[in-house]
């Protein structure tokens, strides 16, 4: 079955998957930033992304 997702839905599911993996590894955001070389601010910005309703979801 074909499933169409809005870009925000894809980003939100990716953020949730990344957080789940980080927690499974028992890493804090600070430790992950140090280990990966990505700034802590970038990690926090990505982690804060929440799925916002698109037009089609508001009218279901």
Secondary structure by P-SEA (a helix, b strand, c coil): cbbbbcaaaaaaaaaaaaaaaaaaacccaaaaaaaacccaaaaaaaaacccccccccccc
